[in-house]
């Protein structure tokens, strides 16, 4: 059981930011990563459609006899985690609760901003979670629908992301937040643009990194850390054309992807 892999999935490549953190924290763990690149983004889909996609993603990962799943997608975590978590005999973690706990600890003014896809913001799960942790926090939630396509197309700096940042982040600045949750795992790649607008005094919480920390803690609690003593391997799967994945994925991981990326038909699951 200890040496079984961890499954991580996202609607596209953003979940690789979570993979990067898991590789740092848990270097002995084998990882199966699935990016649902044929159906990205999830943030514009209905709750029923997102839940259907999440079930298919989990069903695929379970074919690898995994010991844990991380839903490294803010939209999927906010919309579908509660609906599906009781239907599987495997530990399933999302990004919402770990990010909210981290933000609540960091915030001194108790003014927290949330950045996410339209689906994530519409779900209200981040606001609900923060209020459950600390009912005295003032939350400013902002959908950022252009951030994911900007990242997926490699626009990580320059005029286009700066324009989008000014459009989306002004409400957080007006609310004088001192902490902002990057509620989509794509958003850390725009961290420089976001920080430039909000200022260095605003703490940014990477939801993927928070989920990786939660996974490490949970594996320790369950006594399921890989004890092979060997560096873990990562397998990558996508649901669309594999061309370009290694190059763009390498930006998310901050390291070169040297293994083959395989395409699967997610509709079969």
C-alpha positions as protocol buffer text, in pm:
chain_id: "A"
residue {
  index: 1
  type: UNK
  ca { x: 0 y: 0 z: 0 }
}
residue {
  index: 2
  type: UNK
  ca { x: 277 y: 247 z: 91 }
}
residue {
  index: 3
  type: UNK
  ca { x: 447 y: 217 z: -246 }
}
residue {
  index: 4
  type: UNK
  ca { x: 136 y: 272 z: -455 }
}
residue {
  index: 5
  type: UNK
  ca { x: 135 y: 593 z: -659 }
}
residue {
  index: 6
  type: UNK
  ca { x: -46 y: 921 z: -593 }
}
residue {
  index: 7
  type: UNK
  ca { x: -293 y: 1031 z: -861 }
}
residue {
  index: 8
  type: UNK
  ca { x: -321 y: 1401 z: -946 }
}
residue {
  index: 9
  type: UNK
  ca { x: -551 y: 1555 z: -1204 }
}
residue {
  index: 10
  type: UNK
  ca { x: -652 y: 1891 z: -1343 }
}
residue {
  index: 11
  type: UNK
  ca { x: -852 y: 2023 z: -1636 }
}
residue {
  index: 12
  type: UNK
  ca { x: -525 y: 2104 z: -1814 }
}
residue {
  index: 13
  type: UNK
  ca { x: -168 y: 2172 z: -1717 }
}
residue {
  index: 14
  type: UNK
  ca { x: -222 y: 2386 z: -1408 }
}
residue {
  index: 15
  type: UNK
  ca { x: -217 y: 2087 z: -1178 }
}
residue {
  index: 16
  type: UNK
  ca { x: 150 y: 2045 z: -1262 }
}
residue {
  index: 17
  type: UNK
  ca { x: 218 y: 2325 z: -1013 }
}
residue {
  index: 18
  type: UNK
  ca { x: 80 y: 2088 z: -749 }
}
residue {
  index: 19
  type: UNK
  ca { x: 289 y: 1801 z: -892 }
}
residue {
  index: 20
  type: UNK
  ca { x: 597 y: 2023 z: -857 }
}
residue {
  index: 21
  type: UNK
  ca { x: 528 y: 2074 z: -485 }
}
residue {
  index: 22
  type: UNK
  ca { x: 451 y: 1706 z: -424 }
}
residue {
  index: 23
  type: UNK
  ca { x: 783 y: 1616 z: -589 }
}
residue {
  index: 24
  type: UNK
  ca { x: 962 y: 1855 z: -350 }
}
residue {
  index: 25
  type: UNK
  ca { x: 782 y: 1743 z: -35 }
}
residue {
  index: 26
  type: UNK
  ca { x: 753 y: 1371 z: -116 }
}
residue {
  index: 27
  type: UNK
  ca { x: 1044 y: 1285 z: -347 }
}
residue {
  index: 28
  type: UNK
  ca { x: 998 y: 909 z: -309 }
}
residue {
  index: 29
  type: UNK
  ca { x: 639 y: 907 z: -429 }
}
residue {
  index: 30
  type: UNK
  ca { x: 538 y: 778 z: -771 }
}
residue {
  index: 31
  type: UNK
  ca { x: 285 y: 1010 z: -938 }
}
residue {
  index: 32
  type: UNK
  ca { x: 27 y: 957 z: -1210 }
}
residue {
  index: 33
  type: UNK
  ca { x: -76 y: 1290 z: -1361 }
}
residue {
  index: 34
  type: UNK
  ca { x: -378 y: 1338 z: -1586 }
}
residue {
  index: 35
  type: UNK
  ca { x: -452 y: 1665 z: -1763 }
}
residue {
  index: 36
  type: UNK
  ca { x: -796 y: 1677 z: -1925 }
}
residue {
  index: 37
  type: UNK
  ca { x: -666 y: 1894 z: -2207 }
}
residue {
  index: 38
  type: UNK
  ca { x: -948 y: 1811 z: -2449 }
}
residue {
  index: 39
  type: UNK
  ca { x: -1206 y: 1966 z: -2214 }
}
residue {
  index: 40
  type: UNK
  ca { x: -1013 y: 2254 z: -2056 }
}
residue {
  index: 41
  type: UNK
  ca { x: -1127 y: 2481 z: -1898 }
}
residue {
  index: 42
  type: UNK
  ca { x: -1370 y: 2334 z: -1646 }
}
residue {
  index: 43
  type: UNK
  ca { x: -1448 y: 2681 z: -1511 }
}
residue {
  index: 44
  type: UNK
  ca { x: -1707 y: 2759 z: -1777 }
}
residue {
  index: 45
  type: UNK
  ca { x: -1899 y: 2431 z: -1742 }
}
residue {
  index: 46
  type: UNK
  ca { x: -2213 y: 2350 z: -1544 }
}
residue {
  index: 47
  type: UNK
  ca { x: -2186 y: 2179 z: -1205 }
}
residue {
  index: 48
  type: UNK
  ca { x: -2334 y: 1857 z: -1346 }
}
residue {
  index: 49
  type: UNK
  ca { x: -2085 y: 1851 z: -1631 }
}
residue {
  index: 50
  type: UNK
  ca { x: -1790 y: 1918 z: -1401 }
}
residue {
  index: 51
  type: UNK
  ca { x: -1901 y: 1639 z: -1167 }
}
residue {
  index: 52
  type: UNK
  ca { x: -1926 y: 1400 z: -1462 }
}
residue {
  index: 53
  type: UNK
  ca { x: -1576 y: 1494 z: -1574 }
}
residue {
  index: 54
  type: UNK
  ca { x: -1436 y: 1453 z: -1223 }
}
residue {
  index: 55
  type: UNK
  ca { x: -1582 y: 1103 z: -1193 }
}
residue {
  index: 56
  type: UNK
  ca { x: -1425 y: 1005 z: -1524 }
}
residue {
  index: 57
  type: UNK
  ca { x: -1089 y: 1151 z: -1418 }
}
residue {
  index: 58
  type: UNK
  ca { x: -1098 y: 960 z: -1089 }
}
residue {
  index: 59
  type: UNK
  ca { x: -1206 y: 639 z: -1261 }
}
residue {
  index: 60
  type: UNK
  ca { x: -906 y: 665 z: -1494 }
}
residue {
  index: 61
  type: UNK
  ca { x: -659 y: 727 z: -1211 }
}
residue {
  index: 62
  type: UNK
  ca { x: -799 y: 436 z: -1010 }
}
residue {
  index: 63
  type: UNK
  ca { x: -687 y: 196 z: -1283 }
}
residue {
  index: 64
  type: UNK
  ca { x: -335 y: 249 z: -1142 }
}
residue {
  index: 65
  type: UNK
  ca { x: -417 y: 113 z: -794 }
}
residue {
  index: 66
  type: UNK
  ca { x: -339 y: 448 z: -635 }
}
residue {
  index: 67
  type: UNK
  ca { x: -337 y: 527 z: -262 }
}
residue {
  index: 68
  type: UNK
  ca { x: -448 y: 892 z: -283 }
}
residue {
  index: 69
  type: UNK
  ca { x: -597 y: 1137 z: -532 }
}
residue {
  index: 70
  type: UNK
  ca { x: -537 y: 1512 z: -534 }
}
residue {
  index: 71
  type: UNK
  ca { x: -789 y: 1715 z: -730 }
}
residue {
  index: 72
  type: UNK
  ca { x: -545 y: 1986 z: -837 }
}
residue {
  index: 73
  type: UNK
  ca { x: -817 y: 2197 z: -993 }
}
residue {
  index: 74
  type: UNK
  ca { x: -994 y: 2475 z: -808 }
}
residue {
  index: 75
  type: UNK
  ca { x: -1313 y: 2442 z: -1010 }
}
residue {
  index: 76
  type: UNK
  ca { x: -1334 y: 2064 z: -970 }
}
residue {
  index: 77
  type: UNK
  ca { x: -1251 y: 2082 z: -599 }
}
residue {
  index: 78
  type: UNK
  ca { x: -1508 y: 2353 z: -532 }
}
residue {
  index: 79
  type: UNK
  ca { x: -1781 y: 2203 z: -746 }
}
residue {
  index: 80
  type: UNK
  ca { x: -1751 y: 1825 z: -727 }
}
residue {
  index: 81
  type: UNK
  ca { x: -1532 y: 1707 z: -437 }
}
residue {
  index: 82
  type: UNK
  ca { x: -1815 y: 1694 z: -186 }
}
residue {
  index: 83
  type: UNK
  ca { x: -2038 y: 1508 z: -432 }
}
residue {
  index: 84
  type: UNK
  ca { x: -1787 y: 1234 z: -522 }
}
residue {
  index: 85
  type: UNK
  ca { x: -1562 y: 1186 z: -219 }
}
residue {
  index: 86
  type: UNK
  ca { x: -1785 y: 930 z: -51 }
}
residue {
  index: 87
  type: UNK
  ca { x: -1817 y: 714 z: -361 }
}
residue {
  index: 88
  type: UNK
  ca { x: -1459 y: 585 z: -376 }
}
residue {
  index: 89
  type: UNK
  ca { x: -1242 y: 368 z: -151 }
}
residue {
  index: 90
  type: UNK
  ca { x: -944 y: 601 z: -180 }
}
residue {
  index: 91
  type: UNK
  ca { x: -842 y: 920 z: -2 }
}
residue {
  index: 92
  type: UNK
  ca { x: -938 y: 1223 z: -214 }
}
residue {
  index: 93
  type: UNK
  ca { x: -809 y: 1572 z: -135 }
}
residue {
  index: 94
  type: UNK
  ca { x: -894 y: 1902 z: -301 }
}
residue {
  index: 95
  type: UNK
  ca { x: -732 y: 2243 z: -302 }
}
residue {
  index: 96
  type: UNK
  ca { x: -1003 y: 2453 z: -137 }
}
residue {
  index: 97
  type: UNK
  ca { x: -975 y: 2367 z: 232 }
}
residue {
  index: 98
  type: UNK
  ca { x: -592 y: 2360 z: 247 }
}
residue {
  index: 99
  type: UNK
  ca { x: -574 y: 2700 z: 75 }
}
residue {
  index: 100
  type: UNK
  ca { x: -835 y: 2853 z: 305 }
}
residue {
  index: 101
  type: UNK
  ca { x: -658 y: 2725 z: 615 }
}
residue {
  index: 102
  type: UNK
  ca { x: -327 y: 2866 z: 492 }
}
residue {
  index: 103
  type: UNK
  ca { x: -485 y: 3205 z: 410 }
}
residue {
  index: 104
  type: UNK
  ca { x: -659 y: 3230 z: 747 }
}
residue {
  index: 105
  type: UNK
  ca { x: -327 y: 3174 z: 925 }
}
residue {
  index: 106
  type: UNK
  ca { x: -144 y: 3431 z: 713 }
}
residue {
  index: 107
  type: UNK
  ca { x: -397 y: 3715 z: 719 }
}
residue {
  index: 108
  type: UNK
  ca { x: -342 y: 3977 z: 987 }
}
residue {
  index: 109
  type: UNK
  ca { x: -616 y: 4219 z: 878 }
}
residue {
  index: 110
  type: UNK
  ca { x: -870 y: 3936 z: 826 }
}
residue {
  index: 111
  type: UNK
  ca { x: -932 y: 4067 z: 475 }
}
residue {
  index: 112
  type: UNK
  ca { x: -881 y: 3789 z: 223 }
}
residue {
  index: 113
  type: UNK
  ca { x: -918 y: 3787 z: -154 }
}
residue {
  index: 114
  type: UNK
  ca { x: -1002 y: 3485 z: -368 }
}
residue {
  index: 115
  type: UNK
  ca { x: -909 y: 3457 z: -735 }
}
residue {
  index: 116
  type: UNK
  ca { x: -1061 y: 3173 z: -935 }
}
residue {
  index: 117
  type: UNK
  ca { x: -1241 y: 3063 z: -1246 }
}
residue {
  index: 118
  type: UNK
  ca { x: -1605 y: 3160 z: -1292 }
}
residue {
  index: 119
  type: UNK
  ca { x: -1711 y: 2811 z: -1184 }
}
residue {
  index: 120
  type: UNK
  ca { x: -1502 y: 2825 z: -869 }
}
residue {
  index: 121
  type: UNK
  ca { x: -1633 y: 3167 z: -768 }
}
residue {
  index: 122
  type: UNK
  ca { x: -1992 y: 3077 z: -852 }
}
residue {
  index: 123
  type: UNK
  ca { x: -1973 y: 2770 z: -628 }
}
residue {
  index: 124
  type: UNK
  ca { x: -1909 y: 2988 z: -322 }
}
residue {
  index: 125
  type: UNK
  ca { x: -1701 y: 2709 z: -168 }
}
residue {
  index: 126
  type: UNK
  ca { x: -1398 y: 2923 z: -87 }
}
residue {
  index: 127
  type: UNK
  ca { x: -1610 y: 3186 z: 87 }
}
residue {
  index: 128
  type: UNK
  ca { x: -1801 y: 2914 z: 273 }
}
residue {
  index: 129
  type: UNK
  ca { x: -1479 y: 2745 z: 382 }
}
residue {
  index: 130
  type: UNK
  ca { x: -1312 y: 3065 z: 503 }
}
residue {
  index: 131
  type: UNK
  ca { x: -1621 y: 3169 z: 696 }
}
residue {
  index: 132
  type: UNK
  ca { x: -1629 y: 2827 z: 859 }
}
residue {
  index: 133
  type: UNK
  ca { x: -1268 y: 2869 z: 971 }
}
residue {
  index: 134
  type: UNK
  ca { x: -1310 y: 3231 z: 1084 }
}
residue {
  index: 135
  type: UNK
  ca { x: -1648 y: 3401 z: 1062 }
}
residue {
  index: 136
  type: UNK
  ca { x: -1491 y: 3742 z: 1115 }
}
residue {
  index: 137
  type: UNK
  ca { x: -1299 y: 3744 z: 788 }
}
residue {
  index: 138
  type: UNK
  ca { x: -1405 y: 3979 z: 510 }
}
residue {
  index: 139
  type: UNK
  ca { x: -1380 y: 3797 z: 178 }
}
residue {
  index: 140
  type: UNK
  ca { x: -1355 y: 3951 z: -168 }
}
residue {
  index: 141
  type: UNK
  ca { x: -1403 y: 3691 z: -443 }
}
residue {
  index: 142
  type: UNK
  ca { x: -1313 y: 3767 z: -804 }
}
residue {
  index: 143
  type: UNK
  ca { x: -1350 y: 3552 z: -1115 }
}
residue {
  index: 144
  type: UNK
  ca { x: -1057 y: 3577 z: -1358 }
}
residue {
  index: 145
  type: UNK
  ca { x: -1179 y: 3398 z: -1673 }
}
residue {
  index: 146
  type: UNK
  ca { x: -887 y: 3505 z: -1896 }
}
residue {
  index: 147
  type: UNK
  ca { x: -610 y: 3386 z: -1664 }
}
residue {
  index: 148
  type: UNK
  ca { x: -627 y: 3017 z: -1761 }
}
residue {
  index: 149
  type: UNK
  ca { x: -616 y: 3068 z: -2139 }
}
residue {
  index: 150
  type: UNK
  ca { x: -336 y: 3321 z: -2096 }
}
residue {
  index: 151
  type: UNK
  ca { x: -129 y: 3066 z: -1904 }
}
residue {
  index: 152
  type: UNK
  ca { x: -216 y: 2776 z: -2134 }
}
residue {
  index: 153
  type: UNK
  ca { x: -94 y: 2984 z: -2429 }
}
residue {
  index: 154
  type: UNK
  ca { x: 227 y: 3090 z: -2260 }
}
residue {
  index: 155
  type: UNK
  ca { x: 142 y: 3452 z: -2182 }
}
residue {
  index: 156
  type: UNK
  ca { x: 298 y: 3474 z: -1837 }
}
residue {
  index: 157
  type: UNK
  ca { x: 417 y: 3834 z: -1854 }
}
residue {
  index: 158
  type: UNK
  ca { x: 380 y: 4141 z: -2068 }
}
residue {
  index: 159
  type: UNK
  ca { x: 94 y: 4364 z: -2171 }
}
residue {
  index: 160
  type: UNK
  ca { x: -187 y: 4106 z: -2207 }
}
residue {
  index: 161
  type: UNK
  ca { x: -169 y: 3951 z: -1857 }
}
residue {
  index: 162
  type: UNK
  ca { x: -102 y: 4296 z: -1706 }
}
residue {
  index: 163
  type: UNK
  ca { x: -424 y: 4429 z: -1862 }
}
residue {
  index: 164
  type: UNK
  ca { x: -620 y: 4130 z: -1734 }
}
residue {
  index: 165
  type: UNK
  ca { x: -467 y: 4171 z: -1388 }
}
residue {
  index: 166
  type: UNK
  ca { x: -566 y: 4535 z: -1369 }
}
residue {
  index: 167
  type: UNK
  ca { x: -921 y: 4445 z: -1468 }
}
residue {
  index: 168
  type: UNK
  ca { x: -961 y: 4161 z: -1220 }
}
residue {
  index: 169
  type: UNK
  ca { x: -753 y: 4268 z: -922 }
}
residue {
  index: 170
  type: UNK
  ca { x: -878 y: 4620 z: -858 }
}
residue {
  index: 171
  type: UNK
  ca { x: -1163 y: 4497 z: -630 }
}
residue {
  index: 172
  type: UNK
  ca { x: -906 y: 4321 z: -410 }
}
residue {
  index: 173
  type: UNK
  ca { x: -695 y: 4635 z: -391 }
}
residue {
  index: 174
  type: UNK
  ca { x: -1002 y: 4845 z: -311 }
}
residue {
  index: 175
  type: UNK
  ca { x: -1091 y: 4599 z: -33 }
}
residue {
  index: 176
  type: UNK
  ca { x: -736 y: 4631 z: 110 }
}
residue {
  index: 177
  type: UNK
  ca { x: -685 y: 4255 z: 134 }
}
residue {
  index: 178
  type: UNK
  ca { x: -357 y: 4146 z: 287 }
}
residue {
  index: 179
  type: UNK
  ca { x: -383 y: 3787 z: 160 }
}
residue {
  index: 180
  type: UNK
  ca { x: -501 y: 3651 z: -174 }
}
residue {
  index: 181
  type: UNK
  ca { x: -574 y: 3288 z: -257 }
}
residue {
  index: 182
  type: UNK
  ca { x: -469 y: 3183 z: -606 }
}
residue {
  index: 183
  type: UNK
  ca { x: -768 y: 2951 z: -632 }
}
residue {
  index: 184
  type: UNK
  ca { x: -668 y: 2793 z: -962 }
}
residue {
  index: 185
  type: UNK
  ca { x: -346 y: 2598 z: -1004 }
}
residue {
  index: 186
  type: UNK
  ca { x: -268 y: 2789 z: -1325 }
}
residue {
  index: 187
  type: UNK
  ca { x: -247 y: 3120 z: -1141 }
}
residue {
  index: 188
  type: UNK
  ca { x: 95 y: 3080 z: -973 }
}
residue {
  index: 189
  type: UNK
  ca { x: 250 y: 3118 z: -1317 }
}
residue {
  index: 190
  type: UNK
  ca { x: 100 y: 3468 z: -1322 }
}
residue {
  index: 191
  type: UNK
  ca { x: 228 y: 3533 z: -971 }
}
residue {
  index: 192
  type: UNK
  ca { x: 469 y: 3802 z: -1087 }
}
residue {
  index: 193
  type: UNK
  ca { x: 195 y: 3995 z: -1265 }
}
residue {
  index: 194
  type: UNK
  ca { x: -44 y: 3954 z: -972 }
}
residue {
  index: 195
  type: UNK
  ca { x: 215 y: 4061 z: -717 }
}
residue {
  index: 196
  type: UNK
  ca { x: 318 y: 4361 z: -925 }
}
residue {
  index: 197
  type: UNK
  ca { x: -40 y: 4492 z: -915 }
}
residue {
  index: 198
  type: UNK
  ca { x: -135 y: 4400 z: -558 }
}
residue {
  index: 199
  type: UNK
  ca { x: 202 y: 4486 z: -404 }
}
residue {
  index: 200
  type: UNK
  ca { x: 462 y: 4292 z: -209 }
}
residue {
  index: 201
  type: UNK
  ca { x: 274 y: 4337 z: 120 }
}
residue {
  index: 202
  type: UNK
  ca { x: -8 y: 4108 z: 2 }
}
residue {
  index: 203
  type: UNK
  ca { x: 60 y: 3739 z: 71 }
}
residue {
  index: 204
  type: UNK
  ca { x: -25 y: 3502 z: -214 }
}
residue {
  index: 205
  type: UNK
  ca { x: -148 y: 3153 z: -126 }
}
residue {
  index: 206
  type: UNK
  ca { x: -75 y: 2891 z: -392 }
}
residue {
  index: 207
  type: UNK
  ca { x: -369 y: 2648 z: -373 }
}
residue {
  index: 208
  type: UNK
  ca { x: -170 y: 2367 z: -536 }
}
residue {
  index: 209
  type: UNK
  ca { x: 116 y: 2403 z: -289 }
}
residue {
  index: 210
  type: UNK
  ca { x: -130 y: 2410 z: 1 }
}
residue {
  index: 211
  type: UNK
  ca { x: -287 y: 2085 z: -128 }
}
residue {
  index: 212
  type: UNK
  ca { x: 56 y: 1924 z: -159 }
}
residue {
  index: 213
  type: UNK
  ca { x: 130 y: 2013 z: 205 }
}
residue {
  index: 214
  type: UNK
  ca { x: -207 y: 1868 z: 309 }
}
residue {
  index: 215
  type: UNK
  ca { x: -132 y: 1548 z: 116 }
}
residue {
  index: 216
  type: UNK
  ca { x: 205 y: 1507 z: 284 }
}
residue {
  index: 217
  type: UNK
  ca { x: 47 y: 1557 z: 626 }
}
residue {
  index: 218
  type: UNK
  ca { x: -235 y: 1311 z: 552 }
}
residue {
  index: 219
  type: UNK
  ca { x: 0 y: 1041 z: 420 }
}
residue {
  index: 220
  type: UNK
  ca { x: 204 y: 1076 z: 739 }
}
residue {
  index: 221
  type: UNK
  ca { x: -110 y: 1044 z: 952 }
}
residue {
  index: 222
  type: UNK
  ca { x: -209 y: 729 z: 764 }
}
residue {
  index: 223
  type: UNK
  ca { x: 142 y: 585 z: 769 }
}
residue {
  index: 224
  type: UNK
  ca { x: 141 y: 563 z: 390 }
}
residue {
  index: 225
  type: UNK
  ca { x: 458 y: 751 z: 293 }
}
residue {
  index: 226
  type: UNK
  ca { x: 659 y: 566 z: 29 }
}
residue {
  index: 227
  type: UNK
  ca { x: 952 y: 401 z: 207 }
}
residue {
  index: 228
  type: UNK
  ca { x: 1127 y: 248 z: -95 }
}
residue {
  index: 229
  type: UNK
  ca { x: 1421 y: 487 z: -63 }
}
residue {
  index: 230
  type: UNK
  ca { x: 1411 y: 551 z: -437 }
}
residue {
  index: 231
  type: UNK
  ca { x: 1325 y: 872 z: -620 }
}
residue {
  index: 232
  type: UNK
  ca { x: 968 y: 849 z: -746 }
}
residue {
  index: 233
  type: UNK
  ca { x: 870 y: 839 z: -1112 }
}
residue {
  index: 234
  type: UNK
  ca { x: 601 y: 1051 z: -1278 }
}
residue {
  index: 235
  type: UNK
  ca { x: 376 y: 934 z: -1561 }
}
residue {
  index: 236
  type: UNK
  ca { x: 188 y: 1194 z: -1765 }
}
residue {
  index: 237
  type: UNK
  ca { x: -143 y: 1145 z: -1946 }
}
residue {
  index: 238
  type: UNK
  ca { x: -361 y: 1389 z: -2139 }
}
residue {
  index: 239
  type: UNK
  ca { x: -691 y: 1366 z: -2326 }
}
residue {
  index: 240
  type: UNK
  ca { x: -582 y: 1567 z: -2632 }
}
residue {
  index: 241
  type: UNK
  ca { x: -280 y: 1605 z: -2858 }
}
residue {
  index: 242
  type: UNK
  ca { x: 45 y: 1546 z: -2669 }
}
residue {
  index: 243
  type: UNK
  ca { x: 246 y: 1785 z: -2885 }
}
residue {
  index: 244
  type: UNK
  ca { x: 367 y: 2084 z: -2689 }
}
residue {
  index: 245
  type: UNK
  ca { x: 280 y: 1931 z: -2351 }
}
residue {
  index: 246
  type: UNK
  ca { x: 640 y: 1866 z: -2254 }
}
residue {
  index: 247
  type: UNK
  ca { x: 752 y: 2219 z: -2338 }
}
residue {
  index: 248
  type: UNK
  ca { x: 462 y: 2402 z: -2173 }
}
residue {
  index: 249
  type: UNK
  ca { x: 441 y: 2150 z: -1889 }
}
residue {
  index: 250
  type: UNK
  ca { x: 807 y: 2211 z: -1815 }
}
residue {
  index: 251
  type: UNK
  ca { x: 723 y: 2573 z: -1734 }
}
residue {
  index: 252
  type: UNK
  ca { x: 472 y: 2461 z: -1471 }
}
residue {
  index: 253
  type: UNK
  ca { x: 713 y: 2206 z: -1322 }
}
residue {
  index: 254
  type: UNK
  ca { x: 1020 y: 2428 z: -1354 }
}
residue {
  index: 255
  type: UNK
  ca { x: 1205 y: 2126 z: -1485 }
}
residue {
  index: 256
  type: UNK
  ca { x: 1230 y: 1942 z: -1814 }
}
residue {
  index: 257
  type: UNK
  ca { x: 981 y: 1663 z: -1889 }
}
residue {
  index: 258
  type: UNK
  ca { x: 1188 y: 1382 z: -2034 }
}
residue {
  index: 259
  type: UNK
  ca { x: 936 y: 1095 z: -2021 }
}
residue {
  index: 260
  type: UNK
  ca { x: 674 y: 1017 z: -2284 }
}
residue {
  index: 261
  type: UNK
  ca { x: 333 y: 1183 z: -2254 }
}
residue {
  index: 262
  type: UNK
  ca { x: 46 y: 952 z: -2343 }
}
residue {
  index: 263
  type: UNK
  ca { x: -298 y: 1036 z: -2479 }
}
residue {
  index: 264
  type: UNK
  ca { x: -604 y: 851 z: -2348 }
}
residue {
  index: 265
  type: UNK
  ca { x: -974 y: 860 z: -2432 }
}
residue {
  index: 266
  type: UNK
  ca { x: -1122 y: 988 z: -2107 }
}
residue {
  index: 267
  type: UNK
  ca { x: -1476 y: 925 z: -2232 }
}
residue {
  index: 268
  type: UNK
  ca { x: -1412 y: 553 z: -2188 }
}
residue {
  index: 269
  type: UNK
  ca { x: -1404 y: 597 z: -1811 }
}
